[in-house]
Amino acid sequence: MNHPDFRRVPGKIFATLSFPETEFAMVQLTNAQQDMLCKSEPKSFVPVPGGWGLRGSTRVILKHAKVAVVRDALEMAWKNAKKKG
């Protein structure tokens, strides 16, 4: 899809980086994880617009995001992909 992605297993994307823009990333979370991060870090995490966001795709606004929180979100997304794989 013309942007870098991270896969736990073939076909199981758990995170992406925007390209050529560099201000966003995406992590694939459960709805509960998404809700928690969007409420606790509203400047850093927002649901992806549309149906993808309703299924847990969560935009990371990198200029506002704290490294430790992004690391935790990536680990959650990685574990989610592992469960599905």
C-alpha distances in whole Angstrom, upper triangle without the diagonal:
4,6,8,9,12,13,17,17,15,13,14,12,14,13,10,11,10,10,12,14,15,17,15,14,13,15,16,20,22,24,27,25,23,26,28,26,25,29,30,28,27,26,24,22,21,19,16,17,18,18,15,18,20,19,19,15,17,16,18,20,20,23,25,24,27,26,28,26,22,24,25,22,20,23,23,19,20,23,21,19,22,24,21,21
4,7,9,13,15,19,19,17,15,16,14,16,14,10,10,9,7,9,12,13,16,14,14,14,17,18,22,25,26,29,27,25,28,29,27,26,30,31,28,27,26,23,22,22,21,18,19,20,20,18,20,23,22,21,18,19,17,18,19,19,22,24,24,26,25,27,26,22,23,25,23,20,23,24,21,21,24,23,21,24,26,24,23
4,6,10,13,16,18,16,15,15,12,13,11,7,6,6,5,8,10,10,13,11,10,11,14,15,19,22,24,26,24,22,25,27,24,24,27,28,25,24,23,20,19,19,19,16,18,19,20,17,18,21,20,19,15,16,14,15,16,16,19,21,20,22,21,23,22,19,20,22,19,17,20,21,18,18,22,21,19,22,24,22,22
4,7,10,14,15,14,14,13,10,11,9,6,5,7,7,10,12,11,13,12,10,11,12,14,18,21,23,26,23,21,25,26,23,23,27,27,24,24,23,20,19,20,19,17,20,21,21,18,19,22,20,19,16,16,15,15,16,15,18,21,19,21,19,21,20,17,17,19,17,14,17,19,16,15,19,19,17,19,22,21,20
4,7,10,12,11,11,10,7,8,6,4,6,9,10,13,14,13,15,12,10,9,10,11,15,18,21,23,20,19,23,23,21,22,25,25,23,23,23,19,18,19,18,16,19,20,19,16,17,20,18,16,13,14,14,14,16,16,19,21,19,20,18,20,19,15,16,17,15,12,15,16,12,12,16,15,13,15,18,17,16
4,7,9,10,10,8,6,6,5,6,9,12,14,16,17,16,17,14,11,10,9,10,14,17,20,21,19,18,22,22,20,21,25,24,23,24,23,20,18,19,19,17,20,22,21,17,18,20,18,16,14,14,15,15,17,17,20,21,19,20,17,18,18,14,13,15,13,10,12,13,10,9,12,13,10,12,15,15,14
4,5,6,7,5,4,6,7,9,12,15,17,20,21,19,21,18,14,12,11,11,14,16,20,21,19,19,23,23,21,23,26,26,25,26,26,22,20,21,20,19,22,22,21,17,19,21,17,16,14,16,17,17,20,20,24,24,22,22,20,20,20,16,15,16,15,11,12,13,10,8,11,11,8,10,13,12,10
4,7,8,6,7,7,9,12,15,19,20,23,24,22,23,20,17,15,12,11,13,16,19,21,18,19,23,23,21,24,27,26,25,27,27,24,22,23,21,21,24,24,22,19,20,21,18,17,16,17,19,19,22,22,26,26,23,23,21,20,20,17,15,16,14,11,11,12,9,6,8,9,6,6,10,10,8
4,6,5,8,9,12,14,18,21,22,25,26,25,26,23,19,17,15,14,16,18,21,23,21,22,25,26,25,26,30,29,29,30,30,27,25,25,24,23,25,25,23,20,22,23,19,18,18,20,21,22,25,25,29,29,26,27,24,24,23,21,19,19,18,15,14,15,12,10,11,11,8,7,10,9,6
4,6,8,11,13,14,18,20,21,24,25,25,26,23,20,18,16,15,18,20,23,25,23,23,27,28,27,28,31,32,30,31,32,28,26,26,24,23,25,25,23,20,22,23,20,19,18,21,22,23,26,26,30,31,28,29,26,27,26,23,22,22,20,17,17,18,15,13,14,14,10,11,13,11,9
4,6,10,12,13,16,18,20,22,24,23,25,21,18,16,15,13,16,18,20,23,22,21,25,26,25,26,29,30,29,29,30,27,24,24,22,20,22,21,19,16,19,20,17,17,15,18,20,21,25,25,29,29,27,28,26,27,25,22,22,22,20,17,18,17,14,13,15,13,10,11,13,10,9
4,6,9,11,15,18,19,22,23,22,23,20,16,14,12,10,12,14,17,19,18,18,22,23,22,23,26,27,26,26,27,24,21,21,19,18,20,20,18,15,17,18,14,14,13,15,17,19,22,23,26,27,24,25,23,23,22,19,18,18,16,14,14,14,10,9,11,10,6,8,10,8,7
4,6,8,11,14,16,19,19,19,19,16,13,10,9,8,11,14,16,19,17,16,20,21,19,20,24,24,23,23,24,20,18,18,17,15,18,18,16,13,15,16,13,12,11,13,14,15,19,19,23,23,21,22,21,21,19,16,16,17,14,11,13,13,9,9,11,10,7,10,12,11,10
4,7,11,14,16,19,19,18,18,15,11,8,6,5,8,11,14,16,13,13,17,18,16,17,21,21,20,20,21,18,15,16,15,14,17,18,16,13,13,15,13,10,9,10,12,13,16,17,20,21,18,19,17,17,16,13,13,13,10,8,9,9,5,6,9,8,6,9,11,11,11
4,7,10,13,16,16,14,14,11,7,5,4,6,9,13,15,17,14,13,17,18,15,16,20,20,18,19,19,15,13,14,13,12,16,17,17,13,13,16,14,11,9,9,10,10,13,13,17,18,15,16,15,16,14,11,11,12,10,7,10,10,7,8,12,11,10,13,15,14,15
4,7,9,12,12,11,12,9,6,5,7,9,12,16,18,20,17,16,19,20,17,18,21,22,19,19,19,15,14,15,14,12,15,17,17,13,14,17,15,13,10,10,9,10,12,12,16,17,15,17,16,18,16,12,14,15,12,10,13,14,11,12,15,15,13,16,19,18,18
4,6,9,9,7,9,6,4,6,9,12,15,19,20,22,19,17,21,21,18,18,22,22,19,19,18,14,14,15,15,13,16,18,19,16,16,19,18,16,13,12,10,9,11,10,13,15,14,16,15,17,16,13,14,16,14,12,15,17,14,15,18,18,17,20,22,21,21
4,6,6,6,7,5,6,8,11,14,17,21,22,24,21,19,22,23,20,19,23,23,20,19,17,15,15,15,15,12,15,17,18,15,16,19,19,17,13,13,10,10,10,10,13,15,15,18,17,20,19,15,17,19,17,15,19,20,17,18,22,21,20,23,25,24,24
3,5,6,9,9,9,12,15,17,21,24,25,28,25,23,26,27,23,23,26,27,23,23,21,18,18,18,19,16,18,20,21,18,19,23,22,21,17,16,14,14,14,13,15,18,18,21,20,23,22,18,20,22,20,18,22,23,20,21,24,24,22,25,28,26,26
4,6,9,10,12,14,18,20,24,27,28,30,28,25,28,29,26,25,28,28,25,24,22,20,20,20,21,18,19,22,23,21,21,25,25,23,20,19,16,16,15,14,16,19,19,22,21,25,24,20,22,25,22,21,24,26,23,24,27,27,25,28,31,29,29
4,6,7,10,13,16,19,22,26,26,28,26,23,25,26,23,22,25,25,22,21,18,16,17,17,18,16,17,20,22,20,20,23,24,22,18,17,13,13,12,11,12,16,16,19,19,22,21,18,21,23,21,20,24,24,22,23,27,26,25,28,31,29,30
4,6,8,12,15,18,21,24,25,27,24,21,24,24,21,20,24,23,20,19,16,14,15,16,18,16,18,21,23,20,20,23,23,21,18,16,12,11,10,8,10,13,13,16,16,19,18,15,17,20,18,17,21,22,20,21,25,25,24,27,29,28,29
4,7,11,14,17,19,23,23,24,22,19,21,22,18,17,20,20,16,16,13,11,12,13,15,14,16,19,22,19,18,22,22,19,16,14,10,8,6,6,7,10,10,14,14,17,16,14,17,19,17,17,20,21,19,21,24,24,24,27,29,28,29
4,7,10,14,16,19,19,21,18,16,18,19,15,15,18,18,15,14,12,10,10,11,12,11,13,17,18,15,14,18,18,16,12,10,7,6,5,6,8,10,10,13,14,16,15,12,15,17,14,14,18,18,16,18,21,20,20,23,25,25,26
4,7,10,13,16,17,19,16,14,17,18,14,14,18,18,15,15,13,10,10,11,11,10,13,16,17,14,13,17,16,14,10,8,6,5,7,7,11,12,10,13,13,15,13,10,12,14,11,10,14,15,12,14,18,17,17,20,22,21,22
4,7,9,13,14,16,13,11,14,15,13,13,17,17,15,14,14,11,9,10,9,8,12,14,14,11,10,13,13,10,7,5,5,6,9,10,14,14,12,15,14,16,13,10,12,13,10,9,13,12,10,12,15,14,14,17,19,18,19
4,6,10,12,13,10,9,13,13,11,12,16,16,14,15,15,12,9,10,10,10,13,15,15,11,10,13,11,8,6,5,7,7,11,12,16,15,13,14,14,14,12,9,11,11,7,6,10,9,6,9,11,10,11,14,15,15,16
4,7,9,12,9,8,12,13,12,13,16,17,16,17,18,15,12,12,10,10,13,14,13,9,9,11,8,6,5,6,9,11,14,16,19,19,16,18,17,17,14,12,13,12,9,8,10,8,5,8,10,8,8,12,12,12,14
4,6,8,6,6,9,10,10,11,14,15,15,15,17,14,11,11,10,11,14,15,14,11,9,10,8,5,6,7,10,12,15,17,20,19,16,17,17,16,13,12,13,11,8,9,10,7,5,9,9,7,9,12,12,12,15
4,5,5,6,9,10,11,12,14,15,16,17,19,17,13,13,11,13,16,16,14,12,10,10,7,5,8,9,13,15,18,20,23,22,19,20,20,19,16,15,16,13,11,12,12,9,8,11,11,8,10,13,11,12,15
4,6,5,6,9,10,10,12,14,15,15,18,16,13,12,10,12,14,14,12,11,9,7,7,5,9,9,13,15,18,21,23,21,19,21,22,20,17,17,18,16,13,15,15,12,11,15,14,11,14,17,15,15,18
4,5,5,6,9,10,11,12,14,15,18,16,13,13,12,15,17,17,16,15,12,11,10,8,12,11,15,16,19,21,24,21,19,20,21,19,16,16,17,14,12,15,15,11,12,15,14,12,15,17,16,16,20
4,5,5,6,8,10,11,12,13,16,14,11,12,11,14,17,18,17,15,12,12,11,8,10,10,13,13,16,18,21,19,16,17,17,16,12,13,14,11,8,11,11,8,9,13,12,10,14,16,15,16,19
4,5,5,6,8,10,10,11,13,12,8,8,7,10,13,14,14,12,9,10,9,6,8,6,10,11,14,16,19,17,14,16,17,16,12,12,14,12,9,12,13,10,10,14,14,12,15,17,17,17,20
4,6,5,6,9,10,10,13,12,9,9,9,12,14,15,15,14,11,11,11,9,11,9,12,13,16,18,20,18,16,17,19,18,14,15,17,14,12,15,16,13,14,17,17,15,18,21,20,20,23
4,6,5,6,8,10,13,12,10,11,11,15,17,19,19,17,14,14,14,11,13,11,13,14,16,18,20,17,15,15,17,15,12,13,15,12,11,14,15,12,14,17,17,15,19,21,20,21,24
4,5,5,6,7,10,8,6,8,10,13,16,18,18,16,13,14,15,11,12,9,11,10,12,14,16,13,11,12,14,13,9,10,12,10,8,12,13,11,12,16,16,15,18,20,20,21,24
4,6,5,5,8,8,5,6,8,11,13,16,17,15,12,13,14,11,12,8,9,10,11,14,15,13,11,13,16,15,12,12,15,14,11,14,16,14,15,18,19,18,20,23,23,23,26
4,6,6,9,10,8,9,11,15,16,19,19,18,15,15,17,14,15,12,13,13,14,17,18,14,13,15,17,17,13,15,17,15,14,17,19,16,17,21,21,20,23,25,25,25,28
4,6,9,9,9,11,13,17,19,21,22,21,17,18,19,16,17,14,14,13,14,15,16,13,12,12,15,13,10,12,15,13,12,16,17,15,17,20,21,20,23,25,25,26,29
4,6,5,6,9,12,15,17,20,21,20,16,18,19,16,15,12,12,10,10,12,12,9,8,9,12,12,9,10,14,13,11,15,17,16,17,20,21,20,23,25,25,26,29
4,5,5,7,10,13,15,18,20,18,15,17,18,15,15,11,11,10,10,12,13,9,10,12,15,15,12,13,16,16,14,17,19,18,18,22,23,22,24,27,27,27,30
4,6,8,12,14,15,19,21,19,16,19,20,17,16,12,10,9,7,10,9,6,8,10,14,15,12,13,16,16,15,17,20,19,19,22,24,23,25,28,29,29,31
4,7,10,12,15,18,20,18,15,18,18,15,14,10,8,6,5,7,8,5,5,8,11,12,9,9,13,13,11,14,16,16,16,19,21,20,22,25,25,26,28
4,7,9,12,15,16,14,11,14,15,11,10,6,6,5,6,9,11,9,8,11,13,13,10,9,13,13,10,12,15,14,14,17,19,18,19,22,23,23,25
4,6,9,12,13,12,8,11,13,10,9,6,5,7,8,11,13,12,11,14,16,17,14,13,16,16,13,15,18,16,15,19,20,18,20,23,23,23,25
4,6,9,10,8,5,7,9,7,6,4,6,9,11,14,17,15,15,17,19,19,16,15,18,17,13,15,18,16,14,18,19,17,18,21,21,21,23
4,7,8,6,4,8,9,8,6,5,5,9,11,14,17,16,16,19,20,21,18,16,19,19,15,16,19,17,15,18,20,17,18,22,22,20,23
4,7,7,6,8,11,11,9,9,9,12,14,17,19,19,19,22,24,25,21,20,23,22,19,20,23,21,18,22,23,21,21,25,25,23,25
4,6,6,7,9,11,10,11,12,16,17,20,23,22,22,25,27,27,24,22,25,24,21,21,24,22,19,22,24,21,21,25,24,22,25
4,5,5,7,9,9,11,13,17,19,22,25,24,24,26,27,28,24,23,25,24,20,21,23,20,18,21,22,18,19,22,21,19,22
4,5,5,7,5,8,10,14,17,19,22,22,21,24,24,25,22,19,21,21,17,17,20,17,14,17,19,16,15,19,19,17,19
4,5,5,5,6,8,12,15,18,20,19,18,21,22,23,19,17,20,19,15,16,19,16,14,17,19,16,16,20,20,18,21
4,6,7,9,12,15,18,21,24,22,21,24,25,25,21,20,22,21,17,18,20,17,15,19,19,16,17,20,19,18,21
4,6,9,12,15,19,21,24,23,22,24,24,24,21,19,21,19,16,16,18,15,13,16,16,12,13,17,16,14,17
4,6,10,12,16,18,21,20,18,20,20,20,17,15,17,15,12,13,15,12,10,13,14,11,12,15,15,14,17
4,7,10,13,15,19,18,16,19,19,19,16,14,16,15,12,12,14,12,10,13,15,12,12,16,16,15,17
4,6,10,12,15,14,13,15,16,17,13,11,14,13,10,11,14,12,10,14,15,13,14,18,18,18,20
4,6,9,12,12,11,14,15,16,13,11,14,14,11,12,15,14,12,15,18,16,17,20,21,21,22
4,6,9,9,7,10,11,13,10,8,11,12,9,10,14,14,12,15,18,17,18,21,22,22,24
4,6,6,6,10,12,14,12,10,14,15,13,14,17,17,16,19,21,21,22,25,26,26,27
4,5,5,8,9,12,11,9,12,14,13,13,16,17,17,19,21,21,22,25,26,27,28
4,6,9,10,14,13,11,15,17,16,16,20,21,20,22,25,25,26,28,30,30,31
4,7,10,12,11,10,14,15,14,16,19,19,19,22,24,24,25,28,29,30,31
4,6,9,7,7,10,11,11,12,15,16,16,18,20,21,22,24,26,27,28
4,6,5,6,9,10,11,12,14,15,17,18,20,21,23,24,26,27,29
4,6,5,6,9,10,10,12,14,15,16,18,20,21,22,24,26,27
4,6,5,6,9,10,11,12,14,15,17,18,20,21,23,25,26
4,5,5,6,9,10,11,12,14,15,16,18,20,21,23,24
4,5,5,6,9,10,10,12,14,15,16,18,20,21,22
4,5,5,6,9,10,10,12,14,15,16,19,20,21
4,5,5,6,9,10,11,12,14,15,17,19,20
4,5,5,6,9,10,10,12,14,15,17,18
4,5,5,6,9,10,11,12,14,15,16
4,5,5,6,9,10,10,12,14,15
4,5,5,6,9,10,11,13,14
4,5,5,6,9,10,11,12
4,5,5,6,9,10,10
4,5,5,6,9,10
4,5,5,7,9
4,5,5,6
4,5,5
4,6
4
